[in-house]
């Protein structure tokens, strides 16, 4: 059974382009959810990435953020939170 690493990416977007960025985020396979949120950040993206033996999952998440999410048009800044322990219902 595969094990997944979950991460949350807070994203600042150029005003008026939030929905465009959400649409682009949802085209990335490891992005499971994208929410437009009020406050200091514009979007909260939820990443679920399968853990691998060769590449540490934290590194895989950061590569995804640096190589894909931060390069989406109108993305101005990101802040990544990697879950180390979680419980869900």
C-alpha positions in Angstrom: 0.0 0.0 0.0 1.5 3.4 -1.0 2.3 6.0 1.6 1.6 9.7 0.8 3.2 12.9 2.0 0.7 15.7 2.5 1.7 19.4 2.1 -0.2 22.7 2.1 1.0 25.5 -0.2 -0.1 29.1 0.5 0.0 31.1 -2.7 -0.1 34.9 -3.4 -1.5 35.8 -6.7 -1.8 38.9 -8.8 -5.2 40.5 -8.1 -8.0 39.2 -10.3 -6.2 36.0 -11.3 -7.1 33.7 -8.5 -9.5 31.5 -10.5 -7.0 31.2 -13.4 -4.3 30.0 -10.9 -6.7 27.5 -9.3 -7.5 26.1 -12.8 -3.8 25.7 -13.5 -3.1 24.1 -10.1 -5.8 21.5 -10.7 -4.0 20.3 -13.8 -1.0 19.2 -11.7 -1.5 15.5 -10.7 -0.3 15.8 -7.1 -2.5 18.8 -6.3 -5.6 17.4 -4.8 -7.4 20.6 -3.7 -7.2 24.3 -4.4 -9.1 26.9 -2.3 -9.4 30.6 -2.7 -9.1 32.0 0.8 -9.3 35.5 2.4 -6.4 37.0 4.3 -2.7 37.4 3.6 -2.6 34.5 1.1 -5.0 34.1 -1.8 -5.0 30.3 -2.4 -4.4 27.2 -0.3 -3.4 24.2 -2.4 -3.3 20.7 -0.9 -0.7 18.4 -2.3 -0.6 14.6 -1.8 2.6 13.1 -3.1 3.4 9.4 -3.0 6.5 8.7 -0.9 9.4 7.1 -2.8 12.5 5.3 -1.7 14.9 7.1 -4.0 13.7 10.7 -3.6 12.7 11.9 -0.1 9.0 13.0 -0.1 9.9 16.5 1.3 12.3 17.0 -1.6 9.6 15.8 -4.1 7.1 18.4 -2.6 9.6 21.2 -2.8 10.5 20.4 -6.4 6.8 20.4 -7.3 6.5 23.9 -5.7 9.6 25.3 -7.2 9.4 23.8 -10.7 5.6 23.8 -11.3 3.5 25.9 -8.9 5.8 28.9 -8.6 6.1 29.1 -12.4 2.3 29.3 -12.9 1.5 32.7 -14.5 0.4 35.3 -11.9 1.8 33.4 -8.9 3.8 36.0 -6.9 4.9 34.0 -3.8 4.5 30.7 -2.0 4.8 29.3 1.5 4.9 25.5 1.9 3.9 23.6 5.0 4.8 19.9 5.0 2.8 17.7 7.3 4.9 15.5 9.6 2.0 13.9 11.6 -1.7 14.0 11.1 -5.0 12.5 12.1 -8.1 12.6 10.0 -11.7 11.3 10.3 
